[in-house]
C-alpha cells in the first residue's frame, strides 16, 4: 500500500475539481430536465392549439424549445435549450442563440417548435454544425395565437415554426438569425 504525498493529493483534488467544473453533462440530470420541459411544452401546445397535432402527424421531426429568453437594451440576445424529436423520441439536444442590435428595450420569453416537414430539411439540420433559421422557415402562428393551419400548402414547406406562449415587453418574436447548436446537457 502506498501513501500519496501531500503534493500528489492536492494535485488530485485540483484535477477532480477542474473536471467537475467542465460541465460536460456526464452524470448530470440536464437531459431529463430538458425532456420533462419538452413534454410539458408539447402538452400545452396541443391543448391550447389542437390544430398543431396535424403538423406533428405530418412532420418527420420536431425541434422543441420550451423556453427562450430574449432581452435587449440597444444590444440584445436570446438563449434557450431544447430537444430534437423524431418518431416521438429525443435524438439530440440543441441550444438556440441569437444576438441583435438596434432600437430595442425590454425582455420576453417564449416557446417555439420547428416542424421539419421533409426528410431533406431534417437531414440538413442534423448534418450542419450550427444551423441558422432563415428564409426557409415559415411562421404559422402570429402573436395572438391565431391563423394556424396545416393545409396541403403548409405541409409542403420544408420547415414550419410555431411560436407561442409569449410573455414580456418586446413585441414580436422571430427566429430569423437564431443559431441552433447541438449540445450535451
C-alpha positions in Angstrom: 0.0 0.0 0.0 1.4 3.4 -1.0 0.5 6.6 0.8 0.1 9.5 -1.5 2.2 12.6 -0.9 0.6 15.8 0.1 1.6 17.3 -3.3 0.0 14.4 -5.1 -3.1 14.5 -3.0 -3.6 18.3 -3.7 -2.9 17.8 -7.4 -5.6 15.0 -7.5 -8.1 17.3 -5.8 -7.4 20.1 -8.3 -7.8 17.7 -11.2 -11.1 16.4 -9.9 -12.3 20.0 -9.3 -11.3 21.0 -12.8 -13.1 18.0 -14.4 -16.2 18.7 -12.3 -16.2 22.3 -13.5 -16.2 21.4 -17.1 -19.9 20.8 -17.1 -19.8 18.1 -19.8 -23.1 16.6 -18.7 -21.7 13.3 -17.5 -23.7 12.2 -14.5 -26.0 15.3 -14.6 -29.8 15.3 -15.0 -29.8 18.0 -17.6 -31.2 15.7 -20.3 -34.1 14.6 -18.1 -34.9 18.2 -17.2 -35.0 19.2 -20.9 -37.1 16.2 -21.8 -39.6 17.0 -19.0 -39.9 20.6 -20.2 -40.3 19.5 -23.8 -43.2 17.1 -22.7 -44.9 20.0 -20.8 -44.4 22.3 -23.7 -45.9 19.9 -26.2 -48.9 19.1 -23.9 -49.6 22.9 -23.6 -49.2 23.4 -27.4 -51.6 20.6 -28.3 -54.2 21.5 -25.7 -54.1 25.3 -26.5 -53.7 24.9 -30.3 -55.2 21.5 -31.3 -54.5 22.2 -34.9 -50.8 21.6 -34.3 -51.4 17.9 -33.9 -51.9 17.9 -37.7 -48.4 19.4 -38.1 -47.0 16.9 -35.7 -48.6 14.0 -37.6 -47.3 15.2 -40.9 -43.8 16.2 -39.8 -40.7 13.9 -39.9 -39.2 15.6 -36.8 -39.7 18.4 -34.3 -37.2 20.7 -32.5 -38.9 21.8 -29.3 -37.5 24.8 -27.5 -39.5 25.0 -24.2 -38.3 28.4 -23.0 -36.3 31.0 -24.9 -35.4 34.2 -23.1 -34.8 37.3 -25.1 -33.6 40.6 -23.7 -32.2 43.8 -25.1 -31.3 47.4 -24.4 -29.8 48.5 -27.7 -27.8 45.3 -27.9 -29.8 42.2 -27.3 -29.8 38.5 -27.3 -31.7 35.3 -26.7 -31.0 31.8 -25.5 -32.8 28.6 -24.9 -32.3 24.8 -24.8 -34.4 22.1 -26.2 -34.7 18.7 -27.8 -35.0 17.3 -31.3 -37.6 14.5 -31.5 -38.0 12.0 -34.3 -40.9 9.5 -34.0 -41.7 11.0 -30.6 -38.2 10.1 -29.2 -35.4 12.5 -28.3 -32.5 12.0 -30.7 -30.4 15.2 -29.9 -30.3 18.3 -27.7 -29.8 21.8 -29.0 -29.3 25.3 -27.8 -30.8 28.3 -29.7 -28.9 31.6 -29.5 -29.3 34.9 -31.3 -27.8 38.4 -31.0 -29.5 41.6 -32.1 -28.6 45.3 -32.4 -30.9 48.2 -32.9 -33.7 50.1 -31.2 -34.9 47.7 -28.6 -35.6 47.7 -24.9 -37.2 45.0 -22.7 -37.4 41.3 -22.2 -39.5 38.5 -23.5 -39.9 34.7 -23.0 -41.5 32.4 -25.5 -41.6 28.8 -26.7 -41.2 27.5 -30.2 -41.4 24.3 -32.2 -39.8 23.8 -35.6 -41.7 21.2 -37.5 -39.5 19.5 -40.2 -41.9 18.6 -42.9 -39.4 17.0 -45.3 -36.7 14.4 -44.7 -34.2 16.6 -46.6 -34.9 19.6 -44.3 -34.4 17.4 -41.2 -31.2 15.8 -42.6 -29.7 19.2 -43.5 -30.5 20.5 -40.0 -28.9 17.5 -38.3 -25.8 17.5 -40.6 -24.9 21.2 -40.0 -22.5 22.1 -37.2 -24.5 25.2 -36.5 -27.8 25.8 -38.3 -29.3 29.3 -38.6 -33.0 29.9 -39.1 -33.5 31.9 -42.3 -35.8 32.3 -45.3 -36.6 28.6 -45.4 -38.7 28.8 -42.2 -42.4 29.6 -42.5 -44.1 31.1 -39.5 -47.7 29.8 -38.9 -48.7 31.4 -35.6 -48.9 35.1 -35.0 -48.5 36.9 -31.7 -52.1 36.4 -30.8 -52.1 32.7 -31.4 -54.4 32.8 -34.4 -54.3 31.7 -38.1 -52.8 28.3 -37.5 -53.5 25.7 -40.1 -51.8 22.7 -41.6 -53.3 22.6 -45.0 -51.7 20.9 -48.0 -49.7 24.0 -48.9 -48.3 24.3 -45.5 -47.4 20.7 -45.3 -45.2 21.0 -48.4 -43.0 23.7 -46.8 -39.7 22.4 -45.5 -39.8 23.9 -42.0 -42.7 25.4 -40.1 -42.1 27.4 -36.9 -44.8 27.8 -34.3 -44.0 30.5 -31.7 -46.3 30.6 -28.7 -46.5 31.5 -25.0 -45.0 34.9 -25.5 -44.7 36.9 -22.3 -42.8 40.1 -21.8 -42.3 43.6 -23.1 -40.7 43.0 -26.5 -43.3 42.8 -29.2 -42.9 40.2 -32.0 -40.9 37.1 -31.8 -38.9 35.9 -34.8 -36.4 33.1 -35.2 -34.5 34.6 -38.2 -30.9 34.7 -37.3 -31.2 32.2 -34.5 -28.4 29.7 -34.5 -29.1 26.2 -33.3 -26.1 24.1 -32.0 -26.1 20.5 -30.8 -25.2 20.3 -27.1 -24.6 17.7 -24.4 -26.8 18.7 -21.5 
